[in-house]
Amino acid sequence: MPLCHGNQDGRRLAAVGRMDESEGLAMSSVNILYRQLGVSDIETDMLDAFNRYQEVKKCWRKQNNEWILIDNHFIEDWDDAKKKKLAALYLPSIIKRGGTVCGAFDKDKLIGFFALAGNFIGSRQQYIWLISLHVSYEYRRKGIGKELFLRCVDAAKKSGAEKLYISAHSAQESQAFYCAMGCVETEEIIPELYAAEPCDVHMEYALSKETTQPAF
Ligand SMILES: CC(C)(COP(=O)(O)OP(=O)(O)OC[C@H]1O[C@@H](n2cnc3c(N)ncnc32)[C@H](O)[C@@H]1OP(=O)(O)O)[C@@H](O)C(=O)NCCC(=O)NCCS
């Protein structure tokens, strides 16, 4: 069975946000504000209300060179300690190393974010790694993940990288999202990222030359 079917051409997806140039912010149709974050913007309680909850029922696995969907029932969630560590250490360290972190906010509440690495990886240094992309449970299926992905693509294009590299959760719904964005299985696996998450589906997204919207 192919991993991705249906609408795979995320590059043709229209951006759903509009830029408010006076404040450098963009507002989507559901009044969500998107903002690139500096280290000083990240408070240690910023993720306290973030709900990572995901009930996984089926996951993609490659067997005999074929992708199959297997039953695999478990819950993904972040406890308070994990959320504090992400806000206090992990996200600031990505920015300090030249990466990009962008948040989606409902008023002052962080309800989605992506983190993009600042360095290139791969045999030809062709990839830039999308480290993390999450939308809080209550805000999913409103186009916020797509908007964050498009902003990540724009930031990645500005870096000059050829492709995004995504070590993506193998859950059916996570894969449905990345396939809808136009991601495909990688041509090359990064051994360190595979060793860290061997059950993930390693995906890539070719960054075209033209920019779809101003990034920030
Ligand atoms: C994956 C995730 C970031 C998607 O964010 P989102 O805001 O819910 O996604 P969007 O509303 O922008 O969806 C865009 C498209 O992706 C696909 N999609 C998204 N969620 C889907 C789901 N649960 N089932 C099937 N398709 C889905 C659809 O094609 C959707 O378009 P549509 O709503 O017009 O049908 C979010 O669901 C999430 O954080 N999930 C848990 C964590 C996770 O899986 N993160 C990625 C780990 S690598």
The ligand as an SDF file (V2000), in Angstrom:
LIG
                    3D

 48 50  0  0  0  0  0  0  0  0999 V2000
   -0.3450   16.6120   12.9440 C   0  0  0  0  0  0  0  0  0  0  0  0
   -0.8330   17.9800   13.4010 C   0  0  0  0  0  0  0  0  0  0  0  0
    0.3590   18.9280   13.5860 C   0  0  0  0  0  0  0  0  0  0  0  0
   -1.7640   18.5470   12.2970 C   0  0  0  0  0  0  0  0  0  0  0  0
   -2.2060   19.8350   12.7080 O   0  0  0  0  0  0  0  0  0  0  0  0
   -3.7100   20.2950   12.4330 P   0  0  0  0  0  0  0  0  0  0  0  0
   -3.8200   21.7360   12.7230 O   0  0  0  0  0  0  0  0  0  0  0  0
   -4.6430   19.3930   13.1150 O   0  0  0  0  0  0  0  0  0  0  0  0
   -3.8220   20.0230   10.8430 O   0  0  0  0  0  0  0  0  0  0  0  0
   -4.6310   20.8490    9.7600 P   0  0  0  0  0  0  0  0  0  0  0  0
   -5.9800   21.1980   10.2980 O   0  0  0  0  0  0  0  0  0  0  0  0
   -3.8080   21.9750    9.2710 O   0  0  0  0  0  0  0  0  0  0  0  0
   -4.7910   19.7360    8.6300 O   0  0  0  0  0  0  0  0  0  0  0  0
   -4.3210   19.9020    7.3070 C   0  0  0  0  0  0  0  0  0  0  0  0
   -4.6560   18.6400    6.5370 C   0  0  0  0  0  0  0  0  0  0  0  0
   -3.9140   17.5210    7.0570 O   0  0  0  0  0  0  0  0  0  0  0  0
   -4.7430   16.3420    7.0320 C   0  0  0  0  0  0  0  0  0  0  0  0
   -5.0220   15.9170    8.4100 N   0  0  0  0  0  0  0  0  0  0  0  0
   -4.7190   16.5890    9.5450 C   0  0  0  0  0  0  0  0  0  0  0  0
   -5.1110   15.8790   10.6290 N   0  0  0  0  0  0  0  0  0  0  0  0
   -5.6820   14.7490   10.1520 C   0  0  0  0  0  0  0  0  0  0  0  0
   -6.2870   13.6120   10.7850 C   0  0  0  0  0  0  0  0  0  0  0  0
   -6.3870   13.5040   12.1270 N   0  0  0  0  0  0  0  0  0  0  0  0
   -6.7860   12.6340    9.9940 N   0  0  0  0  0  0  0  0  0  0  0  0
   -6.7100   12.7140    8.6480 C   0  0  0  0  0  0  0  0  0  0  0  0
   -6.1350   13.7560    7.9910 N   0  0  0  0  0  0  0  0  0  0  0  0
   -5.6330   14.7560    8.7370 C   0  0  0  0  0  0  0  0  0  0  0  0
   -6.0300   16.7440    6.3210 C   0  0  0  0  0  0  0  0  0  0  0  0
   -5.8450   16.5430    4.9360 O   0  0  0  0  0  0  0  0  0  0  0  0
   -6.1050   18.2230    6.6520 C   0  0  0  0  0  0  0  0  0  0  0  0
   -6.8940   18.9710    5.7520 O   0  0  0  0  0  0  0  0  0  0  0  0
   -8.5080   19.0210    5.9660 P   0  0  0  0  0  0  0  0  0  0  0  0
   -8.7530   19.3250    7.4130 O   0  0  0  0  0  0  0  0  0  0  0  0
   -8.9200   20.1240    5.0470 O   0  0  0  0  0  0  0  0  0  0  0  0
   -9.0210   17.6630    5.5910 O   0  0  0  0  0  0  0  0  0  0  0  0
   -1.6740   17.9020   14.7000 C   0  0  0  0  0  0  0  0  0  0  0  0
   -2.7770   17.0460   14.4890 O   0  0  0  0  0  0  0  0  0  0  0  0
   -0.8790   17.3760   15.8640 C   0  0  0  0  0  0  0  0  0  0  0  0
   -0.1980   18.1300   16.5320 O   0  0  0  0  0  0  0  0  0  0  0  0
   -0.9890   16.0700   16.1100 N   0  0  0  0  0  0  0  0  0  0  0  0
   -0.3280   15.4250   17.2280 C   0  0  0  0  0  0  0  0  0  0  0  0
    1.1520   15.5290   17.1510 C   0  0  0  0  0  0  0  0  0  0  0  0
    1.7190   15.0910   15.8340 C   0  0  0  0  0  0  0  0  0  0  0  0
    1.3160   14.1120   15.2150 O   0  0  0  0  0  0  0  0  0  0  0  0
    2.7240   15.8680   15.4020 N   0  0  0  0  0  0  0  0  0  0  0  0
    3.5330   15.5130   14.3160 C   0  0  0  0  0  0  0  0  0  0  0  0
    4.5390   14.5750   14.9040 C   0  0  0  0  0  0  0  0  0  0  0  0
    5.9290   14.4020   13.9000 S   0  0  0  0  0  0  0  0  0  0  0  0
  1  2  1  0
  2  3  1  0
  2  4  1  0
  2 36  1  0
  4  5  1  0
  5  6  1  0
  6  7  2  0
  6  8  1  0
  6  9  1  0
  9 10  1  0
 10 11  2  0
 10 12  1  0
 10 13  1  0
 13 14  1  0
 14 15  1  0
 15 16  1  0
 15 30  1  0
 16 17  1  0
 17 18  1  0
 17 28  1  0
 18 19  1  0
 18 27  1  0
 19 20  2  0
 20 21  1  0
 21 22  1  0
 21 27  2  0
 22 23  1  0
 22 24  2  0
 24 25  1  0
 25 26  2  0
 26 27  1  0
 28 29  1  0
 28 30  1  0
 30 31  1  0
 31 32  1  0
 32 33  2  0
 32 34  1  0
 32 35  1  0
 36 37  1  0
 36 38  1  0
 38 39  2  0
 38 40  1  0
 40 41  1  0
 41 42  1  0
 42 43  1  0
 43 44  2  0
 43 45  1  0
 45 46  1  0
 46 47  1  0
 47 48  1  0
M  END
$$$$
